[in-house]
Amino acid sequence: MVLKAKFKATTVAVLLSMGLALYSVRAIGGPSASAAQADAAQESWQKEFDSICAQTEDAMTFSQAELTDLIRRCDNLQPRIEKLDESRKKVHLERLRKCRGLYAYVLDAKRLDSKAKEKK
């Protein structure tokens, strides 16, 4: 009986301390507030990154204006990716560079093609 009472008291004490610890972290704007902001910021650049790089297979079908817009979006996204931790920054910047390079190459090819057609 005494053992049961001590177990209950210990359990209650542990649960209360955990509750107080969680409450104090939230009250001072600890991980829960900053983690939510970090998740939102990551989600915003990640969606843009996925949107841009998901279109590389269709690059030849885009107009010059659409390709120019994609290149602009790549340039705007680069500073946001540079703020990431080192390993994610390295991977995503390299992929963004390749996506931008492909769009620039296709845009140049389309411009040369249209100039060649004008000469004929």
Jmol script that loads the backbone (N, CA, C; Angstrom):
load data "model"
ATOM      1  N   MET A   1       0.801  -1.184   0.000  1.00  0.00           N
ATOM      2  CA  MET A   1       0.000   0.000   0.000  1.00  0.00           C
ATOM      3  C   MET A   1       0.862   1.275   0.000  1.00  0.00           C
ATOM      4  N   VAL A   2       1.903   1.264   0.821  1.00  0.00           N
ATOM      5  CA  VAL A   2       2.812   2.410   0.891  1.00  0.00           C
ATOM      6  C   VAL A   2       3.536   2.580  -0.438  1.00  0.00           C
ATOM      7  N   LEU A   3       3.930   1.472  -1.046  1.00  0.00           N
ATOM      8  CA  LEU A   3       4.614   1.511  -2.338  1.00  0.00           C
ATOM      9  C   LEU A   3       3.715   2.114  -3.410  1.00  0.00           C
ATOM     10  N   LYS A   4       2.437   1.776  -3.345  1.00  0.00           N
ATOM     11  CA  LYS A   4       1.468   2.294  -4.311  1.00  0.00           C
ATOM     12  C   LYS A   4       1.317   3.805  -4.158  1.00  0.00           C
ATOM     13  N   ALA A   5       1.284   4.293  -2.937  1.00  0.00           N
ATOM     14  CA  ALA A   5       1.144   5.725  -2.677  1.00  0.00           C
ATOM     15  C   ALA A   5       2.387   6.479  -3.143  1.00  0.00           C
ATOM     16  N   LYS A   6       3.574   5.916  -2.896  1.00  0.00           N
ATOM     17  CA  LYS A   6       4.813   6.555  -3.342  1.00  0.00           C
ATOM     18  C   LYS A   6       4.876   6.611  -4.866  1.00  0.00           C
ATOM     19  N   PHE A   7       4.441   5.524  -5.535  1.00  0.00           N
ATOM     20  CA  PHE A   7       4.429   5.496  -6.999  1.00  0.00           C
ATOM     21  C   PHE A   7       3.512   6.585  -7.553  1.00  0.00           C
ATOM     22  N   LYS A   8       2.320   6.720  -6.959  1.00  0.00           N
ATOM     23  CA  LYS A   8       1.375   7.749  -7.408  1.00  0.00           C
ATOM     24  C   LYS A   8       1.963   9.144  -7.198  1.00  0.00           C
ATOM     25  N   ALA A   9       2.577   9.363  -6.058  1.00  0.00           N
ATOM     26  CA  ALA A   9       3.143  10.674  -5.760  1.00  0.00           C
ATOM     27  C   ALA A   9       4.278  11.006  -6.727  1.00  0.00           C
ATOM     28  N   THR A  10       5.113  10.024  -7.005  1.00  0.00           N
ATOM     29  CA  THR A  10       6.220  10.227  -7.933  1.00  0.00           C
ATOM     30  C   THR A  10       5.706  10.505  -9.348  1.00  0.00           C
ATOM     31  N   THR A  11       4.688   9.752  -9.759  1.00  0.00           N
ATOM     32  CA  THR A  11       4.102   9.943 -11.085  1.00  0.00           C
ATOM     33  C   THR A  11       3.506  11.336 -11.220  1.00  0.00           C
ATOM     34  N   VAL A  12       2.775  11.772 -10.207  1.00  0.00           N
ATOM     35  CA  VAL A  12       2.166  13.101 -10.228  1.00  0.00           C
ATOM     36  C   VAL A  12       3.248  14.177 -10.282  1.00  0.00           C
ATOM     37  N   ALA A  13       4.304  14.012  -9.510  1.00  0.00           N
ATOM     38  CA  ALA A  13       5.387  14.993  -9.488  1.00  0.00           C
ATOM     39  C   ALA A  13       6.074  15.088 -10.854  1.00  0.00           C
ATOM     40  N   VAL A  14       6.322  13.949 -11.485  1.00  0.00           N
ATOM     41  CA  VAL A  14       6.962  13.939 -12.802  1.00  0.00           C
ATOM     42  C   VAL A  14       6.068  14.610 -13.837  1.00  0.00           C
ATOM     43  N   LEU A  15       4.793  14.268 -13.829  1.00  0.00           N
ATOM     44  CA  LEU A  15       3.873  14.862 -14.792  1.00  0.00           C
ATOM     45  C   LEU A  15       3.736  16.367 -14.597  1.00  0.00           C
ATOM     46  N   LEU A  16       3.683  16.808 -13.358  1.00  0.00           N
ATOM     47  CA  LEU A  16       3.602  18.253 -13.090  1.00  0.00           C
ATOM     48  C   LEU A  16       4.856  18.971 -13.568  1.00  0.00           C
ATOM     49  N   SER A  17       6.041  18.386 -13.311  1.00  0.00           N
ATOM     50  CA  SER A  17       7.260  19.051 -13.760  1.00  0.00           C
ATOM     51  C   SER A  17       7.339  19.121 -15.271  1.00  0.00           C
ATOM     52  N   MET A  18       6.899  18.055 -15.945  1.00  0.00           N
ATOM     53  CA  MET A  18       6.907  18.082 -17.410  1.00  0.00           C
ATOM     54  C   MET A  18       5.939  19.140 -17.927  1.00  0.00           C
ATOM     55  N   GLY A  19       4.774  19.232 -17.307  1.00  0.00           N
ATOM     56  CA  GLY A  19       3.797  20.233 -17.712  1.00  0.00           C
ATOM     57  C   GLY A  19       4.322  21.638 -17.514  1.00  0.00           C
ATOM     58  N   LEU A  20       4.958  21.886 -16.368  1.00  0.00           N
ATOM     59  CA  LEU A  20       5.521  23.208 -16.107  1.00  0.00           C
ATOM     60  C   LEU A  20       6.641  23.534 -17.082  1.00  0.00           C
ATOM     61  N   ALA A  21       7.455  22.546 -17.387  1.00  0.00           N
ATOM     62  CA  ALA A  21       8.549  22.776 -18.340  1.00  0.00           C
ATOM     63  C   ALA A  21       8.000  23.128 -19.717  1.00  0.00           C
ATOM     64  N   LEU A  22       6.996  22.401 -20.165  1.00  0.00           N
ATOM     65  CA  LEU A  22       6.398  22.698 -21.468  1.00  0.00           C
ATOM     66  C   LEU A  22       5.722  24.056 -21.469  1.00  0.00           C
ATOM     67  N   TYR A  23       5.038  24.394 -20.396  1.00  0.00           N
ATOM     68  CA  TYR A  23       4.351  25.682 -20.307  1.00  0.00           C
ATOM     69  C   TYR A  23       5.362  26.828 -20.332  1.00  0.00           C
ATOM     70  N   SER A  24       6.465  26.688 -19.595  1.00  0.00           N
ATOM     71  CA  SER A  24       7.446  27.771 -19.548  1.00  0.00           C
ATOM     72  C   SER A  24       8.126  27.955 -20.904  1.00  0.00           C
ATOM     73  N   VAL A  25       8.367  26.878 -21.634  1.00  0.00           N
ATOM     74  CA  VAL A  25       8.968  26.997 -22.961  1.00  0.00           C
ATOM     75  C   VAL A  25       8.031  27.741 -23.889  1.00  0.00           C
ATOM     76  N   ARG A  26       6.757  27.415 -23.849  1.00  0.00           N
ATOM     77  CA  ARG A  26       5.786  28.107 -24.705  1.00  0.00           C
ATOM     78  C   ARG A  26       5.605  29.554 -24.274  1.00  0.00           C
ATOM     79  N   ALA A  27       5.614  29.809 -22.987  1.00  0.00           N
ATOM     80  CA  ALA A  27       5.386  31.158 -22.476  1.00  0.00           C
ATOM     81  C   ALA A  27       6.494  32.113 -22.905  1.00  0.00           C
ATOM     82  N   ILE A  28       7.716  31.616 -23.008  1.00  0.00           N
ATOM     83  CA  ILE A  28       8.815  32.501 -23.399  1.00  0.00           C
ATOM     84  C   ILE A  28       9.063  32.475 -24.903  1.00  0.00           C
ATOM     85  N   GLY A  29       8.164  31.812 -25.657  1.00  0.00           N
ATOM     86  CA  GLY A  29       8.301  31.787 -27.114  1.00  0.00           C
ATOM     87  C   GLY A  29       9.422  30.898 -27.564  1.00  0.00           C
ATOM     88  N   GLY A  30       9.601  29.789 -26.910  1.00  0.00           N
ATOM     89  CA  GLY A  30      10.663  28.843 -27.212  1.00  0.00           C
ATOM     90  C   GLY A  30      10.418  28.084 -28.489  1.00  0.00           C
ATOM     91  N   PRO A  31      10.824  26.842 -28.531  1.00  0.00           N
ATOM     92  CA  PRO A  31      10.807  26.055 -29.753  1.00  0.00           C
ATOM     93  C   PRO A  31       9.465  25.983 -30.461  1.00  0.00           C
ATOM     94  N   SER A  32       8.371  25.995 -29.722  1.00  0.00           N
ATOM     95  CA  SER A  32       7.089  25.845 -30.409  1.00  0.00           C
ATOM     96  C   SER A  32       6.793  27.028 -31.325  1.00  0.00           C
ATOM     97  N   ALA A  33       7.092  28.245 -30.876  1.00  0.00           N
ATOM     98  CA  ALA A  33       6.831  29.425 -31.703  1.00  0.00           C
ATOM     99  C   ALA A  33       7.839  29.540 -32.840  1.00  0.00           C
ATOM    100  N   SER A  34       9.115  29.395 -32.523  1.00  0.00           N
ATOM    101  CA  SER A  34      10.132  29.550 -33.566  1.00  0.00           C
ATOM    102  C   SER A  34      10.122  28.379 -34.538  1.00  0.00           C
ATOM    103  N   ALA A  35       9.778  27.192 -34.048  1.00  0.00           N
ATOM    104  CA  ALA A  35       9.710  26.031 -34.937  1.00  0.00           C
ATOM    105  C   ALA A  35       8.596  26.207 -35.955  1.00  0.00           C
ATOM    106  N   ALA A  36       7.483  26.758 -35.533  1.00  0.00           N
ATOM    107  CA  ALA A  36       6.374  26.997 -36.459  1.00  0.00           C
ATOM    108  C   ALA A  36       6.764  28.019 -37.523  1.00  0.00           C
ATOM    109  N   GLN A  37       7.487  29.054 -37.113  1.00  0.00           N
ATOM    110  CA  GLN A  37       7.930  30.075 -38.068  1.00  0.00           C
ATOM    111  C   GLN A  37       8.957  29.490 -39.035  1.00  0.00           C
ATOM    112  N   ALA A  38       9.861  28.670 -38.521  1.00  0.00           N
ATOM    113  CA  ALA A  38      10.874  28.052 -39.375  1.00  0.00           C
ATOM    114  C   ALA A  38      10.229  27.094 -40.368  1.00  0.00           C
ATOM    115  N   ASP A  39       9.238  26.338 -39.921  1.00  0.00           N
ATOM    116  CA  ASP A  39       8.532  25.426 -40.821  1.00  0.00           C
ATOM    117  C   ASP A  39       7.826  26.201 -41.926  1.00  0.00           C
ATOM    118  N   ALA A  40       7.196  27.316 -41.579  1.00  0.00           N
ATOM    119  CA  ALA A  40       6.493  28.121 -42.577  1.00  0.00           C
ATOM    120  C   ALA A  40       7.473  28.706 -43.589  1.00  0.00           C
ATOM    121  N   ALA A  41       8.616  29.188 -43.111  1.00  0.00           N
ATOM    122  CA  ALA A  41       9.623  29.753 -44.016  1.00  0.00           C
ATOM    123  C   ALA A  41      10.182  28.678 -44.938  1.00  0.00           C
ATOM    124  N   GLN A  42      10.446  27.494 -44.373  1.00  0.00           N
ATOM    125  CA  GLN A  42      10.975  26.408 -45.194  1.00  0.00           C
ATOM    126  C   GLN A  42       9.948  25.985 -46.220  1.00  0.00           C
ATOM    127  N   GLU A  43       8.714  25.891 -45.804  1.00  0.00           N
ATOM    128  CA  GLU A  43       7.663  25.451 -46.712  1.00  0.00           C
ATOM    129  C   GLU A  43       7.525  26.417 -47.879  1.00  0.00           C
ATOM    130  N   SER A  44       7.676  27.708 -47.615  1.00  0.00           N
ATOM    131  CA  SER A  44       7.518  28.700 -48.674  1.00  0.00           C
ATOM    132  C   SER A  44       8.611  28.572 -49.731  1.00  0.00           C
ATOM    133  N   TRP A  45       9.889  28.485 -49.347  1.00  0.00           N
ATOM    134  CA  TRP A  45      10.939  28.365 -50.343  1.00  0.00           C
ATOM    135  C   TRP A  45      10.905  26.989 -50.997  1.00  0.00           C
ATOM    136  N   GLN A  46      10.541  25.967 -50.235  1.00  0.00           N
ATOM    137  CA  GLN A  46      10.519  24.599 -50.760  1.00  0.00           C
ATOM    138  C   GLN A  46       9.448  24.458 -51.842  1.00  0.00           C
ATOM    139  N   LYS A  47       8.289  25.077 -51.625  1.00  0.00           N
ATOM    140  CA  LYS A  47       7.223  25.023 -52.637  1.00  0.00           C
ATOM    141  C   LYS A  47       7.673  25.717 -53.922  1.00  0.00           C
ATOM    142  N   GLU A  48       8.302  26.863 -53.779  1.00  0.00           N
ATOM    143  CA  GLU A  48       8.787  27.598 -54.954  1.00  0.00           C
ATOM    144  C   GLU A  48       9.869  26.792 -55.670  1.00  0.00           C
ATOM    145  N   PHE A  49      10.792  26.215 -54.918  1.00  0.00           N
ATOM    146  CA  PHE A  49      11.857  25.394 -55.483  1.00  0.00           C
ATOM    147  C   PHE A  49      11.268  24.217 -56.259  1.00  0.00           C
ATOM    148  N   ASP A  50      10.327  23.512 -55.636  1.00  0.00           N
ATOM    149  CA  ASP A  50       9.698  22.362 -56.298  1.00  0.00           C
ATOM    150  C   ASP A  50       8.949  22.787 -57.550  1.00  0.00           C
ATOM    151  N   SER A  51       8.278  23.918 -57.480  1.00  0.00           N
ATOM    152  CA  SER A  51       7.526  24.418 -58.632  1.00  0.00           C
ATOM    153  C   SER A  51       8.449  24.742 -59.806  1.00  0.00           C
ATOM    154  N   ILE A  52       9.562  25.358 -59.513  1.00  0.00           N
ATOM    155  CA  ILE A  52      10.503  25.746 -60.574  1.00  0.00           C
ATOM    156  C   ILE A  52      11.170  24.522 -61.187  1.00  0.00           C
ATOM    157  N   CYS A  53      11.735  23.677 -60.354  1.00  0.00           N
ATOM    158  CA  CYS A  53      12.542  22.563 -60.856  1.00  0.00           C
ATOM    159  C   CYS A  53      11.702  21.402 -61.384  1.00  0.00           C
ATOM    160  N   ALA A  54      10.430  21.378 -61.085  1.00  0.00           N
ATOM    161  CA  ALA A  54       9.570  20.306 -61.588  1.00  0.00           C
ATOM    162  C   ALA A  54       9.244  20.489 -63.069  1.00  0.00           C
ATOM    163  N   GLN A  55       9.552  21.649 -63.617  1.00  0.00           N
ATOM    164  CA  GLN A  55       9.158  21.960 -64.987  1.00  0.00           C
ATOM    165  C   GLN A  55      10.285  21.772 -66.006  1.00  0.00           C
ATOM    166  N   THR A  56      11.414  21.245 -65.590  1.00  0.00           N
ATOM    167  CA  THR A  56      12.552  21.150 -66.507  1.00  0.00           C
ATOM    168  C   THR A  56      12.280  20.224 -67.697  1.00  0.00           C
ATOM    169  N   GLU A  57      11.480  19.188 -67.495  1.00  0.00           N
ATOM    170  CA  GLU A  57      11.199  18.263 -68.601  1.00  0.00           C
ATOM    171  C   GLU A  57      10.401  18.939 -69.722  1.00  0.00           C
ATOM    172  N   ASP A  58       9.660  19.992 -69.375  1.00  0.00           N
ATOM    173  CA  ASP A  58       8.833  20.687 -70.353  1.00  0.00           C
ATOM    174  C   ASP A  58       9.490  21.962 -70.878  1.00  0.00           C
ATOM    175  N   ALA A  59      10.763  22.159 -70.589  1.00  0.00           N
ATOM    176  CA  ALA A  59      11.433  23.421 -70.923  1.00  0.00           C
ATOM    177  C   ALA A  59      11.315  23.778 -72.404  1.00  0.00           C
ATOM    178  N   MET A  60      11.403  22.802 -73.283  1.00  0.00           N
ATOM    179  CA  MET A  60      11.353  23.089 -74.724  1.00  0.00           C
ATOM    180  C   MET A  60       9.971  23.573 -75.174  1.00  0.00           C
ATOM    181  N   THR A  61       8.946  23.312 -74.392  1.00  0.00           N
ATOM    182  CA  THR A  61       7.595  23.714 -74.790  1.00  0.00           C
ATOM    183  C   THR A  61       7.248  25.131 -74.341  1.00  0.00           C
ATOM    184  N   PHE A  62       8.082  25.733 -73.496  1.00  0.00           N
ATOM    185  CA  PHE A  62       7.772  27.060 -72.965  1.00  0.00           C
ATOM    186  C   PHE A  62       8.138  28.151 -73.964  1.00  0.00           C
ATOM    187  N   SER A  63       7.400  29.251 -73.871  1.00  0.00           N
ATOM    188  CA  SER A  63       7.711  30.419 -74.691  1.00  0.00           C
ATOM    189  C   SER A  63       8.927  31.126 -74.097  1.00  0.00           C
ATOM    190  N   GLN A  64       9.461  32.073 -74.838  1.00  0.00           N
ATOM    191  CA  GLN A  64      10.607  32.832 -74.339  1.00  0.00           C
ATOM    192  C   GLN A  64      10.235  33.611 -73.069  1.00  0.00           C
ATOM    193  N   ALA A  65       9.029  34.137 -73.023  1.00  0.00           N
ATOM    194  CA  ALA A  65       8.575  34.887 -71.840  1.00  0.00           C
ATOM    195  C   ALA A  65       8.475  33.964 -70.618  1.00  0.00           C
ATOM    196  N   GLU A  66       7.968  32.758 -70.823  1.00  0.00           N
ATOM    197  CA  GLU A  66       7.859  31.810 -69.704  1.00  0.00           C
ATOM    198  C   GLU A  66       9.234  31.393 -69.209  1.00  0.00           C
ATOM    199  N   LEU A  67      10.161  31.179 -70.123  1.00  0.00           N
ATOM    200  CA  LEU A  67      11.527  30.817 -69.730  1.00  0.00           C
ATOM    201  C   LEU A  67      12.204  31.964 -68.986  1.00  0.00           C
ATOM    202  N   THR A  68      11.992  33.176 -69.447  1.00  0.00           N
ATOM    203  CA  THR A  68      12.549  34.352 -68.774  1.00  0.00           C
ATOM    204  C   THR A  68      12.001  34.458 -67.355  1.00  0.00           C
ATOM    205  N   ASP A  69      10.711  34.185 -67.200  1.00  0.00           N
ATOM    206  CA  ASP A  69      10.090  34.226 -65.873  1.00  0.00           C
ATOM    207  C   ASP A  69      10.668  33.146 -64.955  1.00  0.00           C
ATOM    208  N   LEU A  70      10.877  31.964 -65.480  1.00  0.00           N
ATOM    209  CA  LEU A  70      11.464  30.884 -64.671  1.00  0.00           C
ATOM    210  C   LEU A  70      12.887  31.235 -64.231  1.00  0.00           C
ATOM    211  N   ILE A  71      13.653  31.841 -65.114  1.00  0.00           N
ATOM    212  CA  ILE A  71      15.017  32.264 -64.773  1.00  0.00           C
ATOM    213  C   ILE A  71      14.975  33.335 -63.679  1.00  0.00           C
ATOM    214  N   ARG A  72      14.052  34.265 -63.806  1.00  0.00           N
ATOM    215  CA  ARG A  72      13.890  35.310 -62.789  1.00  0.00           C
ATOM    216  C   ARG A  72      13.529  34.700 -61.443  1.00  0.00           C
ATOM    217  N   ARG A  73      12.624  33.722 -61.452  1.00  0.00           N
ATOM    218  CA  ARG A  73      12.223  33.051 -60.220  1.00  0.00           C
ATOM    219  C   ARG A  73      13.407  32.315 -59.587  1.00  0.00           C
ATOM    220  N   CYS A  74      14.248  31.703 -60.405  1.00  0.00           N
ATOM    221  CA  CYS A  74      15.460  31.046 -59.893  1.00  0.00           C
ATOM    222  C   CYS A  74      16.363  32.065 -59.202  1.00  0.00           C
ATOM    223  N   ASP A  75      16.555  33.209 -59.854  1.00  0.00           N
ATOM    224  CA  ASP A  75      17.412  34.250 -59.292  1.00  0.00           C
ATOM    225  C   ASP A  75      16.851  34.795 -57.981  1.00  0.00           C
ATOM    226  N   ASN A  76      15.526  34.907 -57.881  1.00  0.00           N
ATOM    227  CA  ASN A  76      14.897  35.398 -56.659  1.00  0.00           C
ATOM    228  C   ASN A  76      14.963  34.377 -55.526  1.00  0.00           C
ATOM    229  N   LEU A  77      14.969  33.124 -55.866  1.00  0.00           N
ATOM    230  CA  LEU A  77      14.973  32.064 -54.862  1.00  0.00           C
ATOM    231  C   LEU A  77      16.370  31.814 -54.289  1.00  0.00           C
ATOM    232  N   GLN A  78      17.385  32.081 -55.045  1.00  0.00           N
ATOM    233  CA  GLN A  78      18.757  31.778 -54.628  1.00  0.00           C
ATOM    234  C   GLN A  78      19.116  32.370 -53.263  1.00  0.00           C
ATOM    235  N   PRO A  79      18.854  33.653 -52.978  1.00  0.00           N
ATOM    236  CA  PRO A  79      19.229  34.192 -51.655  1.00  0.00           C
ATOM    237  C   PRO A  79      18.515  33.489 -50.492  1.00  0.00           C
ATOM    238  N   ARG A  80      17.308  33.038 -50.728  1.00  0.00           N
ATOM    239  CA  ARG A  80      16.574  32.345 -49.668  1.00  0.00           C
ATOM    240  C   ARG A  80      17.202  30.990 -49.370  1.00  0.00           C
ATOM    241  N   ILE A  81      17.676  30.310 -50.398  1.00  0.00           N
ATOM    242  CA  ILE A  81      18.315  29.015 -50.209  1.00  0.00           C
ATOM    243  C   ILE A  81      19.686  29.185 -49.547  1.00  0.00           C
ATOM    244  N   GLU A  82      20.358  30.294 -49.830  1.00  0.00           N
ATOM    245  CA  GLU A  82      21.678  30.537 -49.241  1.00  0.00           C
ATOM    246  C   GLU A  82      21.624  30.698 -47.724  1.00  0.00           C
ATOM    247  N   LYS A  83      20.447  30.915 -47.165  1.00  0.00           N
ATOM    248  CA  LYS A  83      20.289  31.062 -45.714  1.00  0.00           C
ATOM    249  C   LYS A  83      20.115  29.720 -45.009  1.00  0.00           C
ATOM    250  N   LEU A  84      20.034  28.630 -45.756  1.00  0.00           N
ATOM    251  CA  LEU A  84      19.831  27.308 -45.156  1.00  0.00           C
ATOM    252  C   LEU A  84      21.121  26.803 -44.522  1.00  0.00           C
ATOM    253  N   ASP A  85      20.992  25.691 -43.773  1.00  0.00           N
ATOM    254  CA  ASP A  85      22.193  25.071 -43.216  1.00  0.00           C
ATOM    255  C   ASP A  85      23.061  24.563 -44.363  1.00  0.00           C
ATOM    256  N   GLU A  86      24.324  24.326 -44.061  1.00  0.00           N
ATOM    257  CA  GLU A  86      25.332  24.062 -45.093  1.00  0.00           C
ATOM    258  C   GLU A  86      24.988  22.905 -46.022  1.00  0.00           C
ATOM    259  N   SER A  87      24.564  21.772 -45.495  1.00  0.00           N
ATOM    260  CA  SER A  87      24.331  20.619 -46.372  1.00  0.00           C
ATOM    261  C   SER A  87      23.111  20.827 -47.271  1.00  0.00           C
ATOM    262  N   ARG A  88      22.019  21.343 -46.719  1.00  0.00           N
ATOM    263  CA  ARG A  88      20.835  21.579 -47.556  1.00  0.00           C
ATOM    264  C   ARG A  88      21.103  22.688 -48.563  1.00  0.00           C
ATOM    265  N   LYS A  89      21.845  23.709 -48.147  1.00  0.00           N
ATOM    266  CA  LYS A  89      22.185  24.807 -49.059  1.00  0.00           C
ATOM    267  C   LYS A  89      22.971  24.274 -50.252  1.00  0.00           C
ATOM    268  N   LYS A  90      23.946  23.432 -49.996  1.00  0.00           N
ATOM    269  CA  LYS A  90      24.794  22.908 -51.061  1.00  0.00           C
ATOM    270  C   LYS A  90      23.976  22.112 -52.075  1.00  0.00           C
ATOM    271  N   VAL A  91      23.123  21.237 -51.589  1.00  0.00           N
ATOM    272  CA  VAL A  91      22.318  20.387 -52.474  1.00  0.00           C
ATOM    273  C   VAL A  91      21.322  21.210 -53.282  1.00  0.00           C
ATOM    274  N   HIS A  92      20.571  22.074 -52.603  1.00  0.00           N
ATOM    275  CA  HIS A  92      19.517  22.819 -53.288  1.00  0.00           C
ATOM    276  C   HIS A  92      20.062  23.906 -54.215  1.00  0.00           C
ATOM    277  N   LEU A  93      21.168  24.538 -53.830  1.00  0.00           N
ATOM    278  CA  LEU A  93      21.764  25.534 -54.727  1.00  0.00           C
ATOM    279  C   LEU A  93      22.276  24.889 -56.009  1.00  0.00           C
ATOM    280  N   GLU A  94      22.862  23.709 -55.888  1.00  0.00           N
ATOM    281  CA  GLU A  94      23.367  23.021 -57.074  1.00  0.00           C
ATOM    282  C   GLU A  94      22.214  22.641 -58.005  1.00  0.00           C
ATOM    283  N   ARG A  95      21.148  22.131 -57.436  1.00  0.00           N
ATOM    284  CA  ARG A  95      20.011  21.748 -58.276  1.00  0.00           C
ATOM    285  C   ARG A  95      19.367  22.985 -58.902  1.00  0.00           C
ATOM    286  N   LEU A  96      19.243  24.062 -58.135  1.00  0.00           N
ATOM    287  CA  LEU A  96      18.673  25.300 -58.672  1.00  0.00           C
ATOM    288  C   LEU A  96      19.553  25.842 -59.799  1.00  0.00           C
ATOM    289  N   ARG A  97      20.866  25.754 -59.627  1.00  0.00           N
ATOM    290  CA  ARG A  97      21.801  26.214 -60.663  1.00  0.00           C
ATOM    291  C   ARG A  97      21.601  25.421 -61.955  1.00  0.00           C
ATOM    292  N   LYS A  98      21.412  24.108 -61.811  1.00  0.00           N
ATOM    293  CA  LYS A  98      21.202  23.272 -62.989  1.00  0.00           C
ATOM    294  C   LYS A  98      19.874  23.580 -63.665  1.00  0.00           C
ATOM    295  N   CYS A  99      18.821  23.785 -62.888  1.00  0.00           N
ATOM    296  CA  CYS A  99      17.514  24.127 -63.458  1.00  0.00           C
ATOM    297  C   CYS A  99      17.605  25.455 -64.206  1.00  0.00           C
ATOM    298  N   ARG A 100      18.239  26.443 -63.562  1.00  0.00           N
ATOM    299  CA  ARG A 100      18.376  27.753 -64.193  1.00  0.00           C
ATOM    300  C   ARG A 100      19.204  27.652 -65.465  1.00  0.00           C
ATOM    301  N   GLY A 101      20.266  26.882 -65.413  1.00  0.00           N
ATOM    302  CA  GLY A 101      21.122  26.701 -66.585  1.00  0.00           C
ATOM    303  C   GLY A 101      20.374  26.078 -67.752  1.00  0.00           C
ATOM    304  N   LEU A 102      19.540  25.102 -67.463  1.00  0.00           N
ATOM    305  CA  LEU A 102      18.751  24.479 -68.523  1.00  0.00           C
ATOM    306  C   LEU A 102      17.788  25.489 -69.143  1.00  0.00           C
ATOM    307  N   TYR A 103      17.095  26.254 -68.289  1.00  0.00           N
ATOM    308  CA  TYR A 103      16.154  27.253 -68.820  1.00  0.00           C
ATOM    309  C   TYR A 103      16.891  28.307 -69.644  1.00  0.00           C
ATOM    310  N   ALA A 104      18.054  28.731 -69.195  1.00  0.00           N
ATOM    311  CA  ALA A 104      18.836  29.730 -69.934  1.00  0.00           C
ATOM    312  C   ALA A 104      19.311  29.161 -71.270  1.00  0.00           C
ATOM    313  N   TYR A 105      19.738  27.916 -71.278  1.00  0.00           N
ATOM    314  CA  TYR A 105      20.185  27.267 -72.512  1.00  0.00           C
ATOM    315  C   TYR A 105      19.039  27.178 -73.522  1.00  0.00           C
ATOM    316  N   VAL A 106      17.867  26.742 -73.074  1.00  0.00           N
ATOM    317  CA  VAL A 106      16.710  26.621 -73.964  1.00  0.00           C
ATOM    318  C   VAL A 106      16.292  28.004 -74.468  1.00  0.00           C
ATOM    319  N   LEU A 107      16.325  29.003 -73.584  1.00  0.00           N
ATOM    320  CA  LEU A 107      15.969  30.365 -73.992  1.00  0.00           C
ATOM    321  C   LEU A 107      16.933  30.871 -75.065  1.00  0.00           C
ATOM    322  N   ASP A 108      18.214  30.660 -74.878  1.00  0.00           N
ATOM    323  CA  ASP A 108      19.202  31.079 -75.891  1.00  0.00           C
ATOM    324  C   ASP A 108      18.969  30.358 -77.215  1.00  0.00           C
ATOM    325  N   ALA A 109      18.681  29.070 -77.137  1.00  0.00           N
ATOM    326  CA  ALA A 109      18.431  28.305 -78.363  1.00  0.00           C
ATOM    327  C   ALA A 109      17.199  28.829 -79.089  1.00  0.00           C
ATOM    328  N   LYS A 110      16.161  29.163 -78.341  1.00  0.00           N
ATOM    329  CA  LYS A 110      14.942  29.695 -78.966  1.00  0.00           C
ATOM    330  C   LYS A 110      15.191  31.067 -79.580  1.00  0.00           C
ATOM    331  N   ARG A 111      16.000  31.880 -78.914  1.00  0.00           N
ATOM    332  CA  ARG A 111      16.322  33.202 -79.467  1.00  0.00           C
ATOM    333  C   ARG A 111      17.131  33.063 -80.760  1.00  0.00           C
ATOM    334  N   LEU A 112      18.095  32.175 -80.766  1.00  0.00           N
ATOM    335  CA  LEU A 112      18.890  31.947 -81.982  1.00  0.00           C
ATOM    336  C   LEU A 112      18.014  31.409 -83.111  1.00  0.00           C
ATOM    337  N   ASP A 113      17.111  30.513 -82.759  1.00  0.00           N
ATOM    338  CA  ASP A 113      16.201  29.943 -83.749  1.00  0.00           C
ATOM    339  C   ASP A 113      15.299  31.009 -84.345  1.00  0.00           C
ATOM    340  N   SER A 114      14.785  31.898 -83.517  1.00  0.00           N
ATOM    341  CA  SER A 114      13.902  32.932 -84.035  1.00  0.00           C
ATOM    342  C   SER A 114      14.671  33.936 -84.888  1.00  0.00           C
ATOM    343  N   LYS A 115      15.937  34.218 -84.531  1.00  0.00           N
ATOM    344  CA  LYS A 115      16.762  35.107 -85.370  1.00  0.00           C
ATOM    345  C   LYS A 115      17.055  34.456 -86.718  1.00  0.00           C
ATOM    346  N   ALA A 116      17.300  33.160 -86.719  1.00  0.00           N
ATOM    347  CA  ALA A 116      17.576  32.456 -87.956  1.00  0.00           C
ATOM    348  C   ALA A 116      16.347  32.447 -88.866  1.00  0.00           C
ATOM    349  N   LYS A 117      15.196  32.330 -88.284  1.00  0.00           N
ATOM    350  CA  LYS A 117      13.958  32.352 -89.064  1.00  0.00           C
ATOM    351  C   LYS A 117      13.687  33.740 -89.645  1.00  0.00           C
ATOM    352  N   GLU A 118      14.071  34.783 -88.899  1.00  0.00           N
ATOM    353  CA  GLU A 118      13.880  36.145 -89.381  1.00  0.00           C
ATOM    354  C   GLU A 118      14.769  36.442 -90.589  1.00  0.00           C
ATOM    355  N   LYS A 119      15.962  35.866 -90.622  1.00  0.00           N
ATOM    356  CA  LYS A 119      16.891  36.098 -91.716  1.00  0.00           C
ATOM    357  C   LYS A 119      16.439  35.456 -93.020  1.00  0.00           C
ATOM    358  N   LYS A 120      15.646  34.382 -92.893  1.00  0.00           N
ATOM    359  CA  LYS A 120      15.204  33.675 -94.100  1.00  0.00           C
ATOM    360  C   LYS A 120      14.104  34.364 -94.751  1.00  0.00           C
TER     361      LYS A 120
END
end "model"
wireframe off; spacefill off
backbone 0.3
color backbone group
